[in-house]
Amino acid sequence: MSVLDEWTSRRAVRPGDLDAQGPDPRGDVVLRAVADARDVDDFDMRHLRYFLTVVRAGTVSAAAQELRISQPSLSQQIRRLEQRVGTALFTRSSRGVELTAGGRAFLREIQGIPGQLRSAIAAAVPAPRVWPVGVCGGVPADVLVEVQEGLSGRDPGGGRGAGAKAHMRSVDAADQGELLRHGEIAFGIVRLPIPMPHVVRAVVRDETLGVVMSGGHPLAARAEPTWADLAGQHLLWYEEGCAPGFAQTVPAQLAGLGWNPVLHPVDQGQPTLFLHALHTTADLVALRPRRAVERDPQLVWRPLPTSRPPRERLAVTAARDGRTARVLEEVAAERGWEFLAS
């Protein structure tokens, strides 16, 4: 009998079973759990994560890229998992991979394990005193204040008083997904859209983008620059990893409107570099919401010449199906943020 058969034939342990046994650690439920654990003690959570990532990505190469390991290494780990389970989990073809009947059965039984383990840890450990929050580059200070106010003092049940405090730190949006998945940050602040299928989102700010330039820029005197005015301008833009998704969709929208600017990447998390680039490059402009720059006397904001300008949507994210997702949903309801479960 394979390990998979053993898992699916045994009665699952329910949280209430342990409560019914009282404090006696020698009860039947605990003894069955010990036996189950002994049968699978050479399994690694890493292998389950690899398996689930391949299932979602559809190809080993795409999964390896997401996991940031080599494709041969991932293939080897999947083979080891198949050997341990006792059956092939995937069929492989030039188009990718598909689950076998055994693979579908394995998926059905194990896909809840990571969330159950996270919940078990959360139930055993007191509420954290600090919520670590990853912040992508260029987020306005007032957005950070709003998020700080929303999360601080919040306990896992959604109440206030003795809850945790939010602690902000700079983290590229491209890195936040893995950090959220492994609990190294509790929340992230990013620009939407972003390719993170395993998170929930709450939109804190949704604003129209306009053209930003230095006060000495030749177009600063124009109340409403035209597409012809913008045609020769370079666009100060985001470095790779700072705003994946957003950094691709906005230039595509601009191209659809008739402007294909040459992109000039800069570290958006460094305001001095942002200002320096705008002040020292004659044919350089940026895109920002008006509110983000209207208090800076060195910069000028002008609307784009369209009734359908791109928008900047800043959102707080949290790992789906965890206590932080519940906290975020409750904070969003309180503060009027749009909550997106998918």
Buried (B, 14 or more C-beta within 10 A) or exposed (E): EEBBBBBEEEEEEEEEBBEEBEEEEEBEBBEBBEEBEEEEEEBEEEBBBBBBBBBEBEBBBBBBBBBEEEBEEBBEBBEEBBEBBEBBBBEEEEEBBEBBEBBEBBBEEBEEEBEEEBBEEBEEEEBBEEBBBBBBBBBBEEBBEBBBEBBBBBBBEBEEEEBBEBBBEEBBBBBBBBBBBEBEBBBBBBBBBBEBEBBBBBBBBBBBBBBBBBEEBEBBEBEEBEEEBBEEBBBBBBBEEBBBBBBEBBBEBBEEBEBEBEEBBBBBBEEEEBBEBBBEBEBBBBBBBBBBBEEBEEBBBBBBBBEEBBBBBBBBBBBBBBBBBBBBBBBBEEEEBEBBEE
